[in-house]
Amino acid sequence: MTANSEENFLLLSGIQHFLFCKRQWALIHIEQQWEENVRTIEGQHIHQKADQPFIKETRTDKFIVRALPIKSKELGATGVCDVVEFKEDHNGVSIKGSSKKYIPVPIEYKRGKPKSDESDILQLVAQAICLEEMLLCEVRLGHIFYDQIKRRIEVPVNYSDRQKVREVFKEMHHYFYKRHTPRVKTGAFCKSCSLQNLCLPELMGKQAVSTYIERKISE
Amino acid sequence: MKKLLNTLFVTSPDVYLTLNGENIVVMKEKERIGRIPLHNLEAVYTFGYSGASPSLMGACAERSISLVFLTRNGRFLARVIGKSRGNVTLRKNQYRISEDENKSAEIARNFIVGKIYNNKWMLERATRDYPLRIDVQKFKDTSCHLSELLIQVRHTAKLDLLRGYEGQAAISYNEVFDQIILQQKEDFYFHRRSRRPPLDRVNAMLSFVYTLLSNDVAASLESVGLDAYVGFLHRDRPGRASLALDVMEELRGVYADRFVISLVNKKVVNKDDFFTKESGAVLMTDEARKKFLKHWQDRKQEKIKHPYIGEKISWGLVPYAQSMLLARYLRGDLDEYPPFLWK
Protein backbone atom coordinates (compact mmCIF):
# COMPACT_ATOMS: atom_id res chain seq x y z
CA MET A 1 0.00 0.00 0.00
CA THR A 2 1.55 3.26 -1.05
CA ALA A 3 0.46 6.71 -0.14
CA ASN A 4 0.69 7.99 -3.69
CA SER A 5 -1.74 5.59 -5.28
CA GLU A 6 -5.04 7.40 -5.68
CA GLU A 7 -6.76 4.70 -3.70
CA ASN A 8 -5.03 5.92 -0.57
CA PHE A 9 -5.32 9.64 -1.07
CA LEU A 10 -6.36 11.54 2.01
CA LEU A 11 -8.64 14.53 2.14
CA LEU A 12 -6.77 17.82 1.92
CA SER A 13 -9.11 19.46 4.38
CA GLY A 14 -8.01 16.85 6.91
CA ILE A 15 -4.83 18.80 7.56
CA GLN A 16 -6.95 21.27 9.53
CA HIS A 17 -8.39 18.54 11.69
CA PHE A 18 -4.98 16.96 12.13
CA LEU A 19 -3.34 20.16 13.27
CA PHE A 20 -6.24 20.89 15.60
CA CYS A 21 -6.11 17.40 17.16
CA LYS A 22 -4.69 14.18 15.76
CA ARG A 23 -7.38 12.21 17.45
CA GLN A 24 -10.12 14.34 15.93
CA TRP A 25 -8.63 13.79 12.51
CA ALA A 26 -8.47 10.03 13.08
CA LEU A 27 -12.06 9.89 14.33
CA ILE A 28 -13.26 11.68 11.21
CA HIS A 29 -10.98 10.24 8.55
CA ILE A 30 -10.22 6.77 9.84
CA GLU A 31 -13.27 5.96 11.89
CA GLN A 32 -15.64 7.98 9.73
CA GLN A 33 -17.35 9.58 12.67
CA TRP A 34 -18.95 12.93 12.29
CA GLU A 35 -21.32 15.09 14.20
CA GLU A 36 -22.50 18.53 13.32
CA ASN A 37 -22.28 21.42 15.71
CA VAL A 38 -22.82 25.15 15.37
CA ARG A 39 -19.35 25.66 13.97
CA THR A 40 -19.59 22.98 11.32
CA ILE A 41 -23.00 24.24 10.18
CA GLU A 42 -21.61 27.78 9.95
CA GLY A 43 -18.72 26.43 7.94
CA GLN A 44 -21.08 24.72 5.50
CA HIS A 45 -23.03 27.92 5.14
CA ILE A 46 -19.94 29.89 4.24
CA HIS A 47 -18.85 27.31 1.71
CA GLN A 48 -22.21 27.36 -0.04
CA LYS A 49 -21.12 30.61 -1.64
CA ALA A 50 -17.91 29.10 -2.90
CA ASP A 51 -19.36 25.74 -3.81
CA GLN A 52 -20.77 26.53 -7.24
CA PRO A 53 -18.76 24.41 -9.65
CA PHE A 54 -20.61 25.49 -12.79
CA ILE A 55 -20.02 29.20 -12.58
CA LYS A 56 -16.97 30.72 -14.18
CA GLU A 57 -16.47 34.46 -13.89
CA THR A 58 -14.33 36.40 -16.26
CA ARG A 59 -12.83 39.81 -15.52
CA THR A 60 -10.45 41.89 -17.59
CA ASP A 61 -7.23 40.39 -16.28
CA LYS A 62 -8.38 37.15 -14.67
CA PHE A 63 -11.01 34.46 -14.50
CA ILE A 64 -12.41 32.91 -11.35
CA VAL A 65 -13.23 29.27 -10.82
CA ARG A 66 -15.18 27.92 -7.89
CA ALA A 67 -15.12 24.47 -6.29
CA LEU A 68 -12.10 23.28 -8.26
CA PRO A 69 -11.21 19.63 -7.66
CA ILE A 70 -7.47 19.24 -7.03
CA LYS A 71 -4.99 16.58 -6.01
CA SER A 72 -1.33 15.97 -5.39
CA LYS A 73 0.49 12.72 -5.89
CA GLU A 74 3.37 13.93 -3.82
CA LEU A 75 1.19 14.65 -0.79
CA GLY A 76 -1.14 11.74 -1.52
CA ALA A 77 -4.10 14.04 -1.11
CA THR A 78 -7.19 15.19 -2.90
CA GLY A 79 -9.70 17.91 -2.27
CA VAL A 80 -11.44 20.97 -3.54
CA CYS A 81 -10.31 24.59 -3.74
CA ASP A 82 -13.11 26.95 -2.76
CA VAL A 83 -12.03 29.56 -5.27
CA VAL A 84 -9.08 29.84 -7.63
CA GLU A 85 -8.33 33.08 -9.41
CA PHE A 86 -6.34 32.65 -12.59
CA LYS A 87 -4.42 35.89 -12.95
CA GLU A 88 -2.99 36.91 -16.26
CA ASP A 89 0.78 36.80 -16.04
CA HIS A 90 3.30 36.39 -18.81
CA ASN A 91 5.36 34.17 -16.49
CA GLY A 92 2.37 31.92 -16.07
CA VAL A 93 1.18 28.84 -17.88
CA SER A 94 -1.34 28.43 -20.62
CA ILE A 95 -4.70 27.13 -19.58
CA LYS A 96 -6.85 25.07 -21.90
CA GLY A 97 -9.46 27.21 -23.64
CA SER A 98 -7.54 30.45 -23.41
CA SER A 99 -4.75 31.97 -25.46
CA LYS A 100 -3.24 33.90 -22.57
CA LYS A 101 -1.00 32.78 -19.71
CA TYR A 102 -2.09 32.62 -16.11
CA ILE A 103 -0.91 32.06 -12.54
CA PRO A 104 -3.43 30.36 -10.23
CA VAL A 105 -4.14 31.96 -6.83
CA PRO A 106 -6.06 29.75 -4.39
CA ILE A 107 -8.57 31.40 -2.08
CA GLU A 108 -9.97 29.54 0.90
CA TYR A 109 -13.17 30.60 2.68
CA LYS A 110 -13.18 30.32 6.44
CA ARG A 111 -15.61 31.06 9.21
CA GLY A 112 -14.52 33.35 12.01
CA LYS A 113 -11.40 35.47 11.97
CA PRO A 114 -7.69 34.80 11.43
CA LYS A 115 -6.47 32.14 13.87
CA SER A 116 -3.38 32.18 15.98
CA ASP A 117 -2.34 28.74 14.76
CA GLU A 118 -1.10 27.98 11.30
CA SER A 119 -3.73 25.43 10.28
CA ASP A 120 -5.53 27.70 7.80
CA ILE A 121 -2.25 28.71 6.23
CA LEU A 122 -1.00 25.16 5.87
CA GLN A 123 -4.26 24.08 4.27
CA LEU A 124 -3.84 26.83 1.72
CA VAL A 125 -0.22 25.89 1.12
CA ALA A 126 -1.32 22.31 0.52
CA GLN A 127 -3.73 23.58 -2.11
CA ALA A 128 -0.93 25.55 -3.69
CA ILE A 129 1.20 22.41 -3.88
CA CYS A 130 -1.65 20.62 -5.65
CA LEU A 131 -2.14 23.42 -8.15
CA GLU A 132 1.57 23.53 -8.89
CA GLU A 133 1.69 19.82 -9.49
CA MET A 134 -1.40 19.77 -11.70
CA LEU A 135 -0.63 22.85 -13.76
CA LEU A 136 3.17 22.73 -13.70
CA CYS A 137 3.57 26.27 -12.49
CA GLU A 138 4.70 28.09 -9.41
CA VAL A 139 2.17 29.39 -6.89
CA ARG A 140 3.69 32.04 -4.68
CA LEU A 141 0.66 33.32 -2.87
CA GLY A 142 -2.93 32.67 -1.94
CA HIS A 143 -5.66 34.26 0.14
CA ILE A 144 -7.86 33.29 3.02
CA PHE A 145 -11.22 35.01 3.20
CA TYR A 146 -12.53 35.28 6.76
CA ASP A 147 -16.26 35.50 7.12
CA GLN A 148 -16.27 37.48 10.35
CA ILE A 149 -14.04 40.29 9.17
CA LYS A 150 -15.28 40.02 5.57
CA ARG A 151 -11.77 40.44 4.27
CA ARG A 152 -9.17 38.30 2.64
CA ILE A 153 -5.71 37.91 4.05
CA GLU A 154 -2.82 37.43 1.70
CA VAL A 155 -0.73 34.34 2.41
CA PRO A 156 2.73 33.89 0.91
CA VAL A 157 3.53 30.28 0.02
CA ASN A 158 7.04 29.87 1.41
CA TYR A 159 9.53 27.03 1.61
CA SER A 160 9.26 26.25 5.30
CA ASP A 161 5.45 25.98 5.18
CA ARG A 162 5.69 23.68 2.18
CA GLN A 163 8.03 21.45 4.16
CA LYS A 164 5.65 21.42 7.10
CA VAL A 165 2.76 20.41 4.86
CA ARG A 166 4.81 17.53 3.47
CA GLU A 167 5.73 16.33 6.94
CA VAL A 168 2.16 16.55 8.21
CA PHE A 169 0.82 14.51 5.30
CA LYS A 170 3.53 11.95 5.84
CA GLU A 171 2.44 11.56 9.43
CA MET A 172 -1.22 11.39 8.44
CA HIS A 173 -0.48 8.61 5.96
CA HIS A 174 1.43 6.77 8.64
CA TYR A 175 -1.61 6.73 11.00
CA PHE A 176 -3.98 6.00 8.17
CA TYR A 177 -1.95 3.04 7.00
CA LYS A 178 -2.03 1.58 10.48
CA ARG A 179 -5.70 2.58 10.87
CA HIS A 180 -4.63 3.86 14.21
CA THR A 181 -6.60 6.37 16.26
CA PRO A 182 -4.07 8.01 18.54
CA ARG A 183 -4.85 8.86 22.13
CA VAL A 184 -3.87 12.44 22.64
CA LYS A 185 -3.71 14.75 25.58
CA THR A 186 -6.88 16.67 26.12
CA GLY A 187 -7.03 20.40 26.66
CA ALA A 188 -9.07 23.53 26.44
CA PHE A 189 -9.36 22.96 22.70
CA CYS A 190 -11.66 20.01 23.39
CA LYS A 191 -14.42 22.49 24.23
CA SER A 192 -14.62 23.70 20.66
CA CYS A 193 -14.40 20.24 19.13
CA SER A 194 -17.41 19.00 17.21
CA LEU A 195 -16.60 15.42 18.12
CA GLN A 196 -16.36 15.70 21.87
CA ASN A 197 -19.49 13.58 22.24
CA LEU A 198 -17.94 10.77 20.25
CA CYS A 199 -14.39 11.12 21.50
CA LEU A 200 -15.30 11.26 25.18
CA PRO A 201 -12.17 13.17 26.16
CA GLU A 202 -13.03 12.75 29.85
CA LEU A 203 -12.34 9.05 29.48
CA MET A 204 -8.67 9.70 28.80
CA GLY A 205 -7.83 10.36 32.39
CA LYS A 206 -10.25 7.83 33.86
CA GLN A 207 -9.39 4.96 36.10
CA ALA A 208 -8.80 1.55 34.59
CA VAL A 209 -12.01 -0.35 33.93
CA SER A 210 -10.77 -3.32 35.93
CA THR A 211 -10.40 -1.07 38.98
CA TYR A 212 -13.89 0.28 38.46
CA ILE A 213 -15.38 -3.21 38.31
CA GLU A 214 -13.43 -4.56 41.30
CA ARG A 215 -14.35 -1.55 43.40
CA LYS A 216 -18.04 -1.83 42.55
CA ILE A 217 -18.18 -5.57 43.16
CA SER A 218 -16.59 -5.28 46.56
CA GLU A 219 -19.06 -2.63 47.74
CA MET B 1 -22.70 12.98 25.48
CA LYS B 2 -25.15 13.34 22.66
CA LYS B 3 -28.65 14.63 23.28
CA LEU B 4 -31.66 12.45 23.81
CA LEU B 5 -34.32 13.52 21.39
CA ASN B 6 -37.93 12.51 21.09
CA THR B 7 -39.29 9.21 19.99
CA LEU B 8 -42.43 9.17 17.91
CA PHE B 9 -44.68 6.20 18.60
CA VAL B 10 -47.34 5.66 15.98
CA THR B 11 -49.89 3.34 17.54
CA SER B 12 -52.81 3.56 15.10
CA PRO B 13 -52.46 0.60 12.79
CA ASP B 14 -53.91 2.26 9.72
CA VAL B 15 -51.79 5.37 9.29
CA TYR B 16 -49.18 5.94 6.64
CA LEU B 17 -46.02 7.96 7.22
CA THR B 18 -44.61 10.21 4.54
CA LEU B 19 -41.94 12.83 4.14
CA ASN B 20 -42.66 16.45 3.43
CA GLY B 21 -39.63 18.72 3.35
CA GLU B 22 -37.96 18.28 6.71
CA ASN B 23 -41.06 16.87 8.33
CA ILE B 24 -42.62 13.53 8.91
CA VAL B 25 -46.30 13.60 8.03
CA VAL B 26 -48.81 11.17 9.50
CA MET B 27 -51.61 10.35 7.08
CA LYS B 28 -54.90 8.64 7.83
CA GLU B 29 -57.22 7.89 4.93
CA LYS B 30 -55.44 10.44 2.76
CA GLU B 31 -55.79 13.11 5.39
CA ARG B 32 -52.95 14.65 7.34
CA ILE B 33 -53.38 14.09 11.02
CA GLY B 34 -49.93 15.09 12.21
CA ARG B 35 -46.69 16.70 11.21
CA ILE B 36 -43.42 16.64 13.16
CA PRO B 37 -40.03 18.11 12.22
CA LEU B 38 -37.45 15.36 11.76
CA HIS B 39 -34.69 17.20 13.56
CA ASN B 40 -36.47 16.67 16.88
CA LEU B 41 -36.64 12.94 16.44
CA GLU B 42 -34.29 10.20 17.42
CA ALA B 43 -36.52 7.25 16.67
CA VAL B 44 -39.85 6.41 15.11
CA TYR B 45 -41.74 3.30 16.15
CA THR B 46 -44.75 2.31 14.15
CA PHE B 47 -47.25 -0.35 15.18
CA GLY B 48 -49.44 -1.22 12.29
CA TYR B 49 -49.64 -2.35 8.73
CA SER B 50 -49.66 0.70 6.51
CA GLY B 51 -45.99 1.50 6.67
CA ALA B 52 -43.96 4.43 5.47
CA SER B 53 -42.85 5.95 2.20
CA PRO B 54 -39.44 5.06 0.80
CA SER B 55 -38.44 8.72 0.81
CA LEU B 56 -39.16 8.91 4.54
CA MET B 57 -37.10 5.76 5.09
CA GLY B 58 -34.23 7.39 3.20
CA ALA B 59 -34.51 10.60 5.17
CA CYS B 60 -34.48 8.70 8.46
CA ALA B 61 -31.49 6.62 7.40
CA GLU B 62 -29.58 9.75 6.39
CA ARG B 63 -30.18 11.41 9.73
CA SER B 64 -29.57 8.29 11.82
CA ILE B 65 -33.17 8.29 13.02
CA SER B 66 -34.07 4.73 13.75
CA LEU B 67 -37.30 3.79 12.02
CA VAL B 68 -38.74 0.59 13.43
CA PHE B 69 -41.71 -1.39 12.22
CA LEU B 70 -43.53 -3.52 14.76
CA THR B 71 -46.70 -5.59 14.52
CA ARG B 72 -49.79 -4.33 16.29
CA ASN B 73 -48.79 -6.43 19.26
CA GLY B 74 -45.34 -4.98 19.36
CA ARG B 75 -43.45 -7.84 17.80
CA PHE B 76 -40.44 -6.68 15.88
CA LEU B 77 -40.67 -6.73 12.08
CA ALA B 78 -37.95 -4.55 10.61
CA ARG B 79 -35.69 -1.61 11.17
CA VAL B 80 -34.44 0.74 8.50
CA ILE B 81 -30.67 0.88 8.62
CA GLY B 82 -28.71 3.37 6.57
CA LYS B 83 -25.11 3.33 5.51
CA SER B 84 -22.87 1.62 8.01
CA ARG B 85 -21.42 4.22 10.25
CA GLY B 86 -17.87 4.00 11.38
CA ASN B 87 -14.80 2.23 10.37
CA VAL B 88 -14.72 -1.15 8.76
CA THR B 89 -11.61 -1.89 10.82
CA LEU B 90 -13.67 -1.59 13.97
CA ARG B 91 -16.19 -4.09 12.63
CA LYS B 92 -13.47 -6.49 11.60
CA ASN B 93 -12.09 -6.31 15.09
CA GLN B 94 -15.53 -7.10 16.40
CA TYR B 95 -15.79 -10.11 14.07
CA ARG B 96 -12.31 -11.32 14.94
CA ILE B 97 -13.03 -11.26 18.66
CA SER B 98 -16.41 -12.83 18.10
CA GLU B 99 -14.74 -15.79 16.36
CA ASP B 100 -12.39 -16.26 19.28
CA GLU B 101 -14.23 -17.93 22.14
CA ASN B 102 -11.73 -16.94 24.80
CA LYS B 103 -11.63 -13.32 23.83
CA SER B 104 -15.39 -13.28 23.49
CA ALA B 105 -15.64 -14.61 27.01
CA GLU B 106 -13.62 -11.70 28.35
CA ILE B 107 -16.24 -9.28 27.10
CA ALA B 108 -19.22 -11.52 27.69
CA ARG B 109 -18.37 -11.92 31.36
CA ASN B 110 -18.61 -8.19 31.86
CA PHE B 111 -22.11 -8.16 30.40
CA ILE B 112 -22.99 -10.82 32.93
CA VAL B 113 -21.19 -9.01 35.74
CA GLY B 114 -23.40 -6.05 34.90
CA LYS B 115 -26.54 -8.12 34.84
CA ILE B 116 -25.94 -9.89 38.13
CA TYR B 117 -24.69 -6.77 39.89
CA ASN B 118 -27.73 -4.76 38.84
CA ASN B 119 -30.17 -7.49 39.78
CA LYS B 120 -28.49 -7.89 43.14
CA TRP B 121 -28.86 -4.21 43.90
CA MET B 122 -32.49 -4.24 42.77
CA LEU B 123 -33.10 -6.82 45.47
CA GLU B 124 -31.05 -4.91 48.04
CA ARG B 125 -33.05 -1.82 47.27
CA ALA B 126 -36.30 -3.70 47.77
CA THR B 127 -35.21 -4.94 51.21
CA ARG B 128 -34.41 -1.39 52.18
CA ASP B 129 -37.59 0.15 50.81
CA TYR B 130 -40.15 -2.51 51.76
CA PRO B 131 -38.75 -4.49 54.70
CA LEU B 132 -42.26 -5.12 56.01
CA ARG B 133 -43.71 -6.42 52.80
CA ILE B 134 -41.12 -8.81 51.49
CA ASP B 135 -39.28 -11.80 52.85
CA VAL B 136 -36.11 -9.97 53.84
CA GLN B 137 -34.23 -13.12 54.79
CA LYS B 138 -34.92 -14.73 51.44
CA PHE B 139 -33.85 -11.55 49.65
CA LYS B 140 -30.63 -11.31 51.65
CA ASP B 141 -29.83 -14.94 50.89
CA THR B 142 -30.44 -14.40 47.20
CA SER B 143 -28.33 -11.28 47.23
CA CYS B 144 -25.49 -13.21 48.88
CA HIS B 145 -25.81 -15.93 46.30
CA LEU B 146 -25.62 -13.36 43.53
CA SER B 147 -22.53 -11.83 45.15
CA GLU B 148 -20.81 -15.19 45.10
CA LEU B 149 -21.74 -15.76 41.48
CA LEU B 150 -20.44 -12.32 40.67
CA ILE B 151 -16.97 -13.21 41.95
CA GLN B 152 -17.02 -16.48 40.02
CA VAL B 153 -18.16 -14.82 36.81
CA ARG B 154 -15.43 -12.26 37.17
CA HIS B 155 -12.83 -15.03 37.03
CA THR B 156 -14.41 -17.13 34.31
CA ALA B 157 -12.71 -17.35 30.98
CA LYS B 158 -15.03 -19.89 29.36
CA LEU B 159 -18.28 -19.06 27.65
CA ASP B 160 -20.15 -22.21 28.65
CA LEU B 161 -19.20 -21.81 32.32
CA LEU B 162 -20.35 -18.25 32.06
CA ARG B 163 -23.72 -19.35 30.74
CA GLY B 164 -23.98 -21.76 33.63
CA TYR B 165 -23.41 -19.04 36.20
CA GLU B 166 -25.79 -16.76 34.40
CA GLY B 167 -28.45 -19.44 34.45
CA GLN B 168 -28.03 -19.94 38.20
CA ALA B 169 -28.26 -16.22 38.78
CA ALA B 170 -31.41 -15.99 36.68
CA ILE B 171 -33.08 -18.79 38.63
CA SER B 172 -32.29 -17.09 41.95
CA TYR B 173 -33.52 -13.75 40.75
CA ASN B 174 -36.71 -15.11 39.19
CA GLU B 175 -37.56 -16.89 42.43
CA VAL B 176 -37.90 -13.62 44.31
CA PHE B 177 -38.97 -11.40 41.43
CA ASP B 178 -42.65 -12.04 42.11
CA GLN B 179 -42.29 -10.57 45.61
CA ILE B 180 -41.33 -7.15 44.27
CA ILE B 181 -44.78 -6.92 42.76
CA LEU B 182 -46.46 -5.28 45.73
CA GLN B 183 -49.80 -4.13 44.37
CA GLN B 184 -52.67 -5.81 42.52
CA LYS B 185 -51.29 -9.20 43.52
CA GLU B 186 -54.33 -11.16 42.28
CA ASP B 187 -53.94 -9.78 38.78
CA PHE B 188 -50.18 -9.45 38.45
CA TYR B 189 -47.73 -12.15 39.31
CA PHE B 190 -44.59 -13.71 37.95
CA HIS B 191 -43.90 -17.42 38.11
CA ARG B 192 -41.65 -17.98 35.18
CA ARG B 193 -40.72 -16.26 31.99
CA SER B 194 -42.99 -17.12 29.08
CA ARG B 195 -42.41 -15.56 25.73
CA ARG B 196 -44.08 -17.23 22.81
CA PRO B 197 -46.71 -16.37 23.70
CA PRO B 198 -46.61 -14.56 27.06
CA LEU B 199 -48.99 -16.38 29.38
CA ASP B 200 -49.58 -13.73 32.01
CA ARG B 201 -49.82 -9.96 32.21
CA VAL B 202 -46.36 -9.37 33.58
CA ASN B 203 -44.80 -11.47 30.85
CA ALA B 204 -46.83 -9.62 28.23
CA MET B 205 -45.34 -6.37 29.45
CA LEU B 206 -41.84 -7.79 29.76
CA SER B 207 -41.93 -9.00 26.17
CA PHE B 208 -43.01 -5.60 25.02
CA VAL B 209 -40.42 -3.65 26.99
CA TYR B 210 -37.62 -6.01 25.92
CA THR B 211 -38.55 -5.39 22.29
CA LEU B 212 -38.37 -1.65 22.80
CA LEU B 213 -35.11 -1.85 24.66
CA SER B 214 -33.43 -4.21 22.23
CA ASN B 215 -34.30 -1.91 19.35
CA ASP B 216 -32.83 1.05 21.19
CA VAL B 217 -29.68 -0.92 21.90
CA ALA B 218 -29.38 -2.16 18.32
CA ALA B 219 -29.79 1.35 16.95
CA SER B 220 -27.17 2.68 19.37
CA LEU B 221 -24.71 -0.03 18.38
CA GLU B 222 -25.17 0.74 14.70
CA SER B 223 -24.74 4.44 15.36
CA VAL B 224 -21.27 3.92 16.83
CA GLY B 225 -20.28 1.70 13.91
CA LEU B 226 -20.74 -1.76 15.43
CA ASP B 227 -22.65 -4.64 13.90
CA ALA B 228 -25.65 -5.34 16.13
CA TYR B 229 -25.94 -8.88 14.74
CA VAL B 230 -22.52 -10.18 15.77
CA GLY B 231 -22.32 -10.92 19.48
CA PHE B 232 -19.89 -12.28 22.02
CA LEU B 233 -22.12 -14.00 24.55
CA HIS B 234 -24.99 -14.68 22.17
CA ARG B 235 -23.58 -16.50 19.18
CA ASP B 236 -24.60 -15.83 15.61
CA ARG B 237 -28.04 -16.86 14.57
CA PRO B 238 -29.62 -15.62 11.37
CA GLY B 239 -31.88 -12.68 12.01
CA ARG B 240 -30.91 -12.25 15.63
CA ALA B 241 -29.31 -9.05 16.84
CA SER B 242 -26.92 -10.96 19.08
CA LEU B 243 -24.76 -8.04 20.15
CA ALA B 244 -27.86 -6.02 21.02
CA LEU B 245 -28.96 -8.92 23.23
CA ASP B 246 -25.49 -9.02 24.81
CA VAL B 247 -25.48 -5.37 25.75
CA MET B 248 -29.07 -5.64 26.88
CA GLU B 249 -28.25 -8.22 29.51
CA GLU B 250 -27.05 -5.65 31.98
CA LEU B 251 -30.07 -3.44 31.37
CA ARG B 252 -32.89 -5.99 31.49
CA GLY B 253 -33.44 -5.94 35.22
CA VAL B 254 -32.53 -2.47 36.19
CA TYR B 255 -34.08 -0.70 33.22
CA ALA B 256 -36.83 -2.91 31.79
CA ASP B 257 -38.03 -5.14 34.67
CA ARG B 258 -38.00 -2.27 37.11
CA PHE B 259 -40.06 -0.19 34.71
CA VAL B 260 -42.71 -2.89 34.34
CA ILE B 261 -42.93 -3.36 38.10
CA SER B 262 -43.35 0.34 38.68
CA LEU B 263 -46.31 0.40 36.29
CA VAL B 264 -47.99 -2.28 38.35
CA ASN B 265 -47.01 -0.94 41.75
CA LYS B 266 -48.11 2.57 40.86
CA LYS B 267 -51.30 1.12 39.40
CA VAL B 268 -50.71 2.72 36.03
CA VAL B 269 -51.87 -0.51 34.46
CA ASN B 270 -54.65 -2.75 35.71
CA LYS B 271 -56.16 -6.05 34.70
CA ASP B 272 -58.54 -4.44 32.20
CA ASP B 273 -55.57 -3.38 30.13
CA PHE B 274 -55.08 -6.97 29.02
CA PHE B 275 -57.08 -9.74 27.44
CA THR B 276 -56.53 -13.41 27.27
CA LYS B 277 -56.87 -15.40 24.09
CA GLU B 278 -58.31 -18.90 23.95
CA SER B 279 -54.80 -20.31 23.94
CA GLY B 280 -53.94 -18.59 27.19
CA ALA B 281 -51.83 -15.96 25.42
CA VAL B 282 -52.09 -12.59 27.10
CA LEU B 283 -52.14 -9.45 24.98
CA MET B 284 -52.07 -5.79 25.87
CA THR B 285 -54.91 -3.61 24.62
CA ASP B 286 -54.16 -0.65 22.37
CA GLU B 287 -55.02 1.70 25.22
CA ALA B 288 -52.61 -0.08 27.53
CA ARG B 289 -49.88 0.12 24.96
CA LYS B 290 -50.35 3.86 24.63
CA LYS B 291 -50.11 4.36 28.39
CA PHE B 292 -47.11 2.10 28.48
CA LEU B 293 -45.29 4.03 25.77
CA LYS B 294 -46.03 7.36 27.36
CA HIS B 295 -44.48 6.24 30.64
CA TRP B 296 -41.59 4.58 28.85
CA GLN B 297 -40.86 7.86 27.12
CA ASP B 298 -40.97 9.68 30.48
CA ARG B 299 -38.62 7.15 32.02
CA LYS B 300 -36.14 7.71 29.23
CA GLN B 301 -35.99 11.40 30.06
CA GLU B 302 -35.07 10.81 33.72
CA LYS B 303 -31.53 11.83 34.49
CA ILE B 304 -28.94 9.67 36.19
CA LYS B 305 -25.22 9.81 36.71
CA HIS B 306 -23.40 7.25 34.61
CA PRO B 307 -21.38 5.10 37.04
CA TYR B 308 -18.28 4.89 34.87
CA ILE B 309 -18.26 8.01 32.73
CA GLY B 310 -19.39 10.06 35.69
CA GLU B 311 -21.49 12.32 33.51
CA LYS B 312 -25.17 13.11 33.99
CA ILE B 313 -27.20 11.55 31.22
CA SER B 314 -30.78 10.43 30.74
CA TRP B 315 -31.81 6.80 31.07
CA GLY B 316 -32.62 6.83 27.36
CA LEU B 317 -28.97 7.41 26.53
CA VAL B 318 -27.64 4.52 28.57
CA PRO B 319 -27.75 2.11 25.58
CA TYR B 320 -25.82 4.66 23.56
CA ALA B 321 -23.25 5.22 26.32
CA GLN B 322 -22.67 1.47 26.63
CA SER B 323 -22.35 1.07 22.86
CA MET B 324 -19.81 3.82 22.74
CA LEU B 325 -17.80 2.33 25.59
CA LEU B 326 -17.87 -1.04 23.87
CA ALA B 327 -16.57 0.52 20.66
CA ARG B 328 -13.84 2.25 22.65
CA TYR B 329 -12.82 -1.05 24.16
CA LEU B 330 -12.78 -2.80 20.78
CA ARG B 331 -10.55 -0.04 19.47
CA GLY B 332 -8.12 -0.54 22.30
CA ASP B 333 -8.81 2.68 24.20
CA LEU B 334 -9.94 0.90 27.35
CA ASP B 335 -8.49 -2.06 29.24
CA GLU B 336 -11.90 -3.76 29.56
CA TYR B 337 -15.50 -3.17 28.64
CA PRO B 338 -17.05 -1.23 31.51
CA PRO B 339 -20.53 -2.58 32.26
CA PHE B 340 -23.26 -0.28 33.52
CA LEU B 341 -23.15 -1.00 37.24
CA TRP B 342 -26.21 0.62 38.74
CA LYS B 343 -26.80 0.77 42.46
Interface residues (C-beta under 8 A of the other chain):
Chain A: I30 E31 Q32 Q33 E35 R179 T181 R183 N197 L198 L200 E202 L203 K206 A208 V209 S210 Y212 I213 K216 I217 E219
Chain B: M1 K2 R85 G86 N87 T89 L90 N110 V113 Y117 L150 I151 R154 V224 G225 P307 Y308 I309 G310 E311 M324 R328 Y329 R331 D333 L334 D335 E336 Y337 P338 P339 L341 K343
